[in-house]
Amino acid sequence: MRLGMDALRRADPELTALLDAEVRQQETTLAMVASASIADPSVLAAGGAALSNVTAEGYPGARYHPGAEQFDHVERLAVERAKELFGARYANVQPHSCSSANLAVLAALVPPGGTLLGLDLDSGGHLTHGSPASVTGRHYRAVHYGLDHVGRIDYAQVAQLAQEHRPKVLIAGASAYPRTLDFARFRAIADSVGAYLIADISHIAGLVATGEHPSPIDLAHITTTSTYKQLGGPRGGLILSGQEHRTLGPDGRTPLSRLIQRAVFPQSQGTPSPATIAAKARAFTLAAAPEFKQTTRLIVDNAKALASELSELGFRILTGGTDNHMVLVDIKNRGMTGVVAERALEECGILANRNRIPGDDKPPLVTSGLRLGTNILAQRGMGPEQMRECARLLHAALAITTALGDTEYRMEPGAAAEVREAVRTLCARYPLPFDGRDSNHDVPMGAGL
């Protein structure tokens, strides 16, 4: 790794400078993006290992290329660690993302043109849950459930739609839903119509792994997740199954675990990413440590504090609060759109992403809401008191922002600079889990990883 860092610095200073700048930016920015966490340096090191040079389609002991002996050991290790972390009986660590994991699972369980039932995108669902913008909304007949009058999942509607449309698959999961998912209730609905239940826990995987959110592993037939949004792992996906792993698939002959193996390879993916799987193995061990449980507890406490303080400052918080890491804000009453708020906050060193909200009349690139998350803030060691500080900084940034339409805005430069400096000061008090410096050469880690 040291040789690679030194060689890159000598041979490509332009690229090195960009990587170094990224590290410095992360160090001085309040990342409140709900779909992100910080990977430990050891995870980054594993992801950049020489294992990337190995090409080996297939699974351990059944590869289509030679030279995969060490990779076989690594993949088996990653599988066992994933199973132990989540209490699962089956794990597939090869998916390149949760999106590709979802595509593989749907391909295994739903015939082309078959029906799936998932949460509507504007209600907090995900593209791969049947959105028309996704291949899942084109290859399958997608039906969507939504929220009730207080912004919670309308389980009565889920049950009614399931009875009406008899889906092959019911998806329980969200990308922008701040409340606890009732997996037992979803399972009862799925059973009532003979559907398979898929739980997509991509956003709450860390909370599930540590018991801060109820687990779907033995309730859902299949559980999918990403490994980077909350697990502090590399870019990648994961498919899990608990007591249902031996349940027969739609053909009535093949166990679900076997169907999923085939659906990932060769049906939807070719060569896996060996070094990424090594990084997943490392991340799973870190997520099983007591320190990670402390972090996820802080994530939840911080989100509640952040929502409370923003509400006190006059922001409308969807559902009135949160049960997980996520805070959804309706900012229409601030006289600006989501994209204006996002860009103004970024100018002040605060990262939060625009997000559509129920009843939104703005397009996806504009939106009327903001989605905030506390994963990285908790990894920095910030607690509820610092969340109040973060809320006040966010409020200060938007208070000096004047919208000039749906996408344009104006900020007073001096005031924006003051907020940016306050953000830098807070970040310096609570540095990232790595300090961004190599102890021997005093160079940003980004150049070496």
N, C-alpha and C positions, 0 to 999 in steps of 0.2 A: 504493500500500500504506500509505503514511504517512497519507493522507487517511482511508482506511478505519479505521485504528487510532484516530486521533483522534476520528472520528465515532462509532465504537462506544463509546469511553470516555465521551463526552459523553451519548450518547443512551441507552445501556443499561448503566449501572454495575453492575447486578446480574449480567448475563451476563459482563461484563468481569471482575468479581471472581472468578467461577468459573474463567474461563480463566487468570487470573493464578495462582490457587491451584493449578491443575493443573501449571503450569510449576514452581512452587516445590516441589510434591510430587515431581515427576520429578527435580528437582535433588538432593533429600535422601533419595532412596529407592534401595536396591540392587535394581534390576530384574533378576532372574534368571529371567525368563520366556523359555522357549525359542522361542516363536513371535513374538518382537518384536525390532525394532531401532530405532535413532533416525534420523529423517530430517534431513538437512542443512537449514539455514534456506532455502537456495536452492530446495530441493525443495518445502518448505512454501510458499514464495512463489509458485512456479509453479502449485501446486495451488490457490492462492487467486486466480489471475489472472482478468482480465475475460473470458478465453476461456470461462469457465463460462456466459457469457450466450449462447453460440452453440448453436443446436439444429441438428443435421445428421446424420440417420440415413444409414447407408450407409458407403461407403469413399471415400477420396480420389479425386476425379475422377468419382465416381458417387454424389453425395449426393441426398437427396430433399428438401433445403431449400436456398435460396440463402444467400449470405453466409458461405460456409465456406472462402474462399480461404486465409486464414491457418491455419485449422485443418487444411486439407489438407497444408500445408507441415509443420506440427507433427507430424501423425500419420506422415507419410512419414519425418520425421527420427527419431521414436521407433522406428519399425520398423527402420530401418537401424542405429540404435545397438544395438537389442536383438540383431539378427543378428550384428553385429560382436562384441558382448560375449560371446555364447555360441557363436560359430562356427556359426551356423545359416544355413539358406538360405531359411527362411520364418518369419515372425513375425506374430502377430496381437496387437495391444496393446489391443484393445477390452474384453476381459472385465473385469467389475467385481470379480472375486475369482478365486482359484484354484478355489473351489467351482463358480462359474459356468463357468469354463473346462473343468473336468472334465465338467460336465453337457453342455456343448456337444459335446465330443469323443465322449462316449458316445452322444449322440443321433445323431452322424454315423456311428458305426461299429457300433452294436448295435441291432437292431430291438427293439421292445417285446416283453418276455418272453424276449429273448435272454440268453445266459449270459456273465457276466464273472467273472474270478477275481482276487481281491485279498487283501491281508493283513487278517487278523481284527482288529477294533477293539481287543480286549483284548491283542493281541500288538503293538500299535503302529500299526495301520492308521488310516485316516481315514474319517469318516462317508460321504464321497462315493465310497468304494471298495466300496460295496454294503452298508453297514450298514442293518439294518431300520428304523432311525430316520431314514434319508435317503430321498429320492425314488428314489435309485439302487437301494436295496434293495427297492423296491416296484414299479418299472417293469421291472426286470430280474431275472433269476434269478441271484442272487449266490452264489458258492461262495468259501470262504475258506481260505487256507493259514495256518499258524502258525509257531511256533518250535520248535527242538529242545531237548534237555535242558539245554543251556548258554545258552539264550536267543537263539540266532542263528536267522535265517530258515532254515527246513527246506526246502532246495531239492529234496531228494528227494521231499518231500511235494508241493511245487509241481508237479514233473514228473508225479507219479502222479495228482494231481487234474486236471491239464491233459489227460492221456490219457483219464481217465475221463469228464470232462464236456465236453471239446472246446469251450472258451469262444471267443467271438468276440474277446474282449479280455482280455489279461493286464496287470494293473496292478502296476508295480514302484514302490513309494513308501511312505512312512510319515510319521506325525506324532509318533511316540514310539518311535524305534528308534535306538540310539546307535552302531550299527556301519555299516561301509561296505556299500553296496548293490552287488551283483555284476550290473551291467546286461548284461554279455556272457552270463552264465549265464541270466538271464531271457530274453534274446533267443533263445538256442538252444532253450529250452523253448517259447517262443511259436512259433518256426518249426516245431517238431516237430508241432504240431497246427494250423498255419495260422492262428494268432491274430495280431491286431495287438498290439504292445507299447506301452503308455502308461507313461511315466516321470513320476511326480509328484515334483518336486524342490522343492516349496514351502519346506521347512524347510532345505534345504541349497543353495539357489540361489547364494548368495554363495561357498560353498566350491567349487561346480562352476565358476562363472565364473572363479575364480582358480586352478584346478587343485589345490585342496586336497582335492577328492573327484573320482573318475573321472566323466567326462561321459557322459551317455546320448544326447547330441544325434544322433550318427550311428548309434547302436545301436537306439534306440527309434523307432517310426514317428512318434510324437507325444510331445512333452514339455510338461508344464504346470507352472506355478509361480505363486506370489503374488509381489508386488513389495515387500512391506513386512516380511516375517518376517525376512529376512536381508540384503536388498539395500539397506536404508535408503531405500526409496522410499515412494510413497503407497499407500493402500489400493487394491489392484487386482490383476488377474491378467494372465497372459501365456501364449500358446500358441506353441510353437516346433516346427520340424521341420528335420532335416538332410538327408542324402542320400535319405531316403525321401519327400521332399515331393512328388515326382512319381509315387510308387507309386499304383496305382489303388485306389480304395475298394471297398467291398462290391458296388457295382453293376457293377464291371468296366470302367467307362468314365471315371469322374471322378477326377482326381488328388486325393490327400489334402488338399493345400493348398486346392484349390477347395472341397472338401467342408467343411473347417473354416471357410472364409470364410462359407459359407452357414449353417453350424450356429450361428455366433455371431450373425450378422445375415443374414436376419431370423428365423431359427428359434428362438433362445432369448433374444435381447436386442433392445431397440429402440435408443433414442438412446444413444450413448456419452457418456462424461464428458470433454469436451475438455480442461479444465484438468488433470484427473487424468492424461491422456495426456501433457500437457506436463511434468507432474511426473515421470512415468515416464522421459521422454526425458532429463531432467536427472539422474535417479538412475542411469541406465545409463552416462552419461558419468563420473560419480563412481565407479561400480563398476569402470570400466575403468582407473582411475588406479592408479599404484604404491602409493599410500597405502592403498588398499582391500585390496590383496593382503597388505600387512603386517598389516592388521587381521584378515583371515581366518586368517592364520597364527597370530596371537595367540589368536584364538577357539579354535582346535583345541588349542593348547598349554595354554590356560587350562582347558579342559574336562578334559583329562587330569590337570592338577594338582588341580583341584577334586575330581574323583572319587577321586584318591589320598588326599587329606587327609581327606575324609569317611570313606573306608574305614578310615583310621588311627584315626579318632574312634569307630569302632564301627558305622557305618552299612553296611547291605548294599546294594552297588551292583549293579544288574542287569547281567549279562554280565561283571561284574568290571572294567568300565572303559568307555571310549568312543573312537570314531574321529572324531567330529564335534564339534558344539557342545553336545551334549546329555548330561545325566547323569540317569539314572533311579534313584530310590531307593525301596527297599522299607522302609517304616517300621513294619511290623507289630510288629517286636521292640522298638520304642520305646514300645509301649503306647498308641498313638493312631492315628487314621485320617488319611487324606490331607487331609480338609477341616479337621480340628482343627489339623494342622500348618500348613496354608496360612493359616488365620486368625490363629494365634498368631504366625507369622512376619510377616504384614502388620502386626500390632500393633507389631512391633519395627522396621518400616521395610524389611522384606525381602519381595520379591515372588517367589513360586514357586507353580506351580499343581498342585493335586491331579491324580492320574492313575491310571487303572486299570492293573493289572499282570497278567501271565499268572497264571491261576488265582485271580484276585481274587474274593472272596466278598462284597464290598461294592458297592452300587449306584454308578452314575456320579457322583452328586452327593456321594458320600462317599469311596469309593476306599480303597486300601491303599498308595498310592504317591505320590511327588512327582516332578515333572518340572522339572529345572533347565536353564538355558541360559546361555551366556557371551557372547552377541552384544553386548549393551549394555555389559557389564563391559569387554570388549575395546575397544569404541568410546570408553569413558572413558579408555583408556590403561592400564588395570590389566593386570598380568602374572601369571605363576604364583605369585610371592610373595604378591601380594594375594589370589589365590584361596585360599591357605591361611588368610588372615585372614577372608575371606568364609565359608569353611567353619566356622571357629571361632565366628564370630558366629551362624551358623545353628544350630550345635550348642548355643551358649549359650542361644539363644531357646527351643529345644525342651526343654532341660534344666530350665528353670524353668516348663514347661507341664505341667499335670496334666489328663489327659482325664477328663471326667465323663460319658462316653458316646461315641457315634459322632460327635456334632456339637457337644457342649458341652465347655468347658474352663475352667480357672482358671489365672491367672498372678499372680505376686507383683508388684504395681504398681511398687515401687521397683526391683526387678531388671529388669523389662521396660524401664523408663525408662533404665536404665544401658546396656542393649543398644542401645536406640534412639539414644542419644547417641553411642555408638561407631559406629553406622552413619552418622550425620550427619557425624561427623568424617572417616570414610573417604571418603564422597562428596565432601566439601569438598576433600580432597587430590587427588581425581581427578574434576574436574567434567565434565559432559556436553560433547560436541563444541561446543555453543553454550553461552554462559554464562547464557542466559535473560534478558539485559538489553539494552535498546535504548540504544546509546551516547549518543544525544542527549537522550532523555527519561527514561532509567533506569526503564523500565517493562518488565514481563515480555513476552516475545515472543508468548506465547499470545494476548495481546489483539489483536495485529496480524495474526496469521496464521490 
